Amino acid sequence: MSEAVNLLAIRAYWNTHIHDLDIATAPAGSAEFFSQLAAYRYNKLHYLPRLVNFDGFAGQRLLEVGCGIGIDLVRFAAGGAHVTGIDLSETALDLARTNFAQHELSAELEQMNGEAMAFHDDQFDVVYAHGVLQYTIDPRRMLAEIHRVLRPGGQAILMVYNKYSWLSALAIITPADLEHVDAPGFATYSSRNFRSMLTAFSNVNIIPERFPVKTQLHGGLQARLYNDLFVGTFNALPQPLVRWSGWHLMAFADK
């Protein structure tokens, strides 16, 4: 399959698979729709506001690669950052524009391939790409582009899925699928592999995160066993024993 076809396949997939869409009961594009998805995101990813100070980039130029419907980007903008978001999905970008309008915030939102960005060198103070590298054709090329558009001294904040995580193990022994495992380009990474991809950056810090929380997407016996038995047992284990197994590998890297 050619790169062009791959790119079209990725765009087509994300035009019809808005992340966490199944959790929303309100009409798409409504204020309640965005509120529901934001509440669900920060419940599932409760680590994110702890590791990423959304209010800490006031006055800085911040780019999000793969901004989706703009849930994180809205928080950066509300904290005073001058934000730009790019995504392959027209559907996601249309919703992101609505999201920003409802919050009365401004953003530059463009359809663009993160592996070939139409930005000048050294243009941004921060580049944020949470859950994007694992769904692209050539993640090393995307990282090279992120490095290029960052100013010297700027910071990249990145996340990929951990190959050796509790969720990967659970997917092997139960019928549960990994999230968006059917997406074109889906990949997982070991911490060592991820670090090897970031050699162009300095002061690289990789933090395993995203540990089990109760699911709201599933019901029945499987959900009860997961919520009542697995989540409680896992979270009762000493942190040093399970810290390495976080589903998300968060990287903070300087140029």
Long-range contacts (C-beta under 8 A, 24 or more apart in sequence): 3-137, 6-137, 6-184, 6-185, 7-88, 7-113, 7-137, 9-184, 10-88, 10-135, 10-136, 10-137, 10-183, 10-184, 10-185, 11-88, 11-89, 11-90, 13-183, 13-184, 14-87, 14-88, 14-89, 14-91, 14-92, 14-135, 14-183, 15-89, 15-90, 15-91, 15-92, 16-91, 17-180, 17-183, 18-68, 18-69, 18-91, 18-92, 18-95, 19-68, 19-69, 19-131, 19-180, 20-44, 22-217, 23-216, 23-217, 28-95, 29-95, 29-98, 31-102, 34-69, 34-71, 34-98, 34-99, 34-102, 37-69, 37-71, 38-71, 38-74, 40-216, 41-71, 43-213, 43-216, 44-210, 44-213, 45-209, 45-210, 45-248, 46-213, 47-209, 47-210, 47-248, 47-250, 48-72, 48-130, 48-209, 49-75, 51-207, 51-209, 51-250, 52-128, 52-157, 53-79, 54-78, 54-79, 55-79, 55-80, 57-81, 57-125, 57-126, 60-125, 60-126, 61-123, 61-124, 61-125, 61-126, 62-124, 62-125, 62-126, 62-127, 62-128, 63-119, 63-123, 63-124, 63-126, 63-127, 63-128, 63-149, 64-127, 64-128, 64-129, 64-130, 65-114, 65-117, 65-127, 65-128, 65-129, 65-132, 65-142, 65-146, 66-114, 66-129, 66-130, 66-131, 66-132, 66-135, 67-92, 67-93, 67-96, 67-109, 68-92, 68-96, 69-95, 69-96, 69-99, 70-95, 70-96, 70-99, 70-100, 70-107, 70-109, 71-99, 72-128, 72-130, 73-100, 73-107, 73-128, 74-99, 74-100, 74-103, 74-105, 76-128, 77-103, 77-105, 77-106, 77-107, 78-103, 78-105, 81-126, 83-107, 83-108, 84-108, 84-109, 84-110, 84-124, 85-109, 85-110, 86-110, 86-111, 86-112, 86-114, 86-117, 87-111, 87-112, 88-112, 88-113, 114-142, 114-145, 114-146, 115-141, 115-142, 115-145, 116-141, 116-145, 117-145, 117-148, 117-149, 119-149, 120-149, 121-148, 121-149, 122-149, 122-150, 122-151, 122-152, 122-154, 123-149, 123-151, 124-149, 124-150, 124-151, 124-154, 125-150, 125-151, 125-154, 125-155, 126-150, 126-154, 126-155, 126-156, 126-157, 127-154, 127-155, 127-156, 127-157, 128-156, 128-157, 128-158, 129-156, 129-157, 129-158, 129-159, 130-157, 130-158, 130-159, 131-159, 131-160, 131-161, 131-248, 133-158, 133-159, 133-160, 134-160, 134-161, 134-185, 134-186, 134-187, 134-188, 134-189, 135-180, 135-183, 135-184, 135-185, 135-186, 135-187, 136-185, 137-185, 139-187, 139-197, 140-197, 143-197, 143-198, 143-200, 144-200, 147-200, 147-201, 147-255, 150-255, 151-255, 152-255, 153-254, 153-255, 154-254, 154-255, 155-252, 155-253, 155-254, 155-255, 156-201, 156-251, 156-252, 156-253, 156-254, 156-255, 157-250, 157-251, 157-252, 158-198, 158-250, 158-251, 158-253, 159-248, 159-249, 159-250, 159-251, 160-187, 160-188, 160-189, 160-194, 160-248, 160-249, 160-251, 161-187, 161-188, 161-189, 161-247, 161-248, 161-249, 162-188, 162-189, 162-190, 162-191, 162-208, 162-245, 162-246, 162-247, 162-248, 162-249, 163-188, 163-189, 163-190, 163-193, 164-190, 164-191, 164-244, 164-245, 165-208, 165-245, 165-246, 165-247, 166-211, 166-212, 166-234, 166-242, 166-245, 166-246, 166-247, 167-210, 167-212, 167-247, 168-247, 169-245, 170-230, 174-222, 175-222, 176-222, 176-226, 189-249, 191-244, 191-249, 194-249, 194-251, 195-251, 198-251, 198-253, 200-255, 201-253, 201-254, 201-255, 202-253, 202-254, 202-255, 203-252, 203-253, 203-254, 204-251, 204-252, 204-253, 205-251, 205-252, 205-253, 206-249, 206-250, 206-251, 207-246, 207-249, 207-250, 207-251, 207-252, 208-243, 208-244, 208-245, 208-246, 208-248, 208-249, 208-250, 209-246, 209-247, 209-248, 209-249, 209-250, 210-246, 210-247, 210-248, 211-235, 211-242, 211-245, 211-246, 211-247
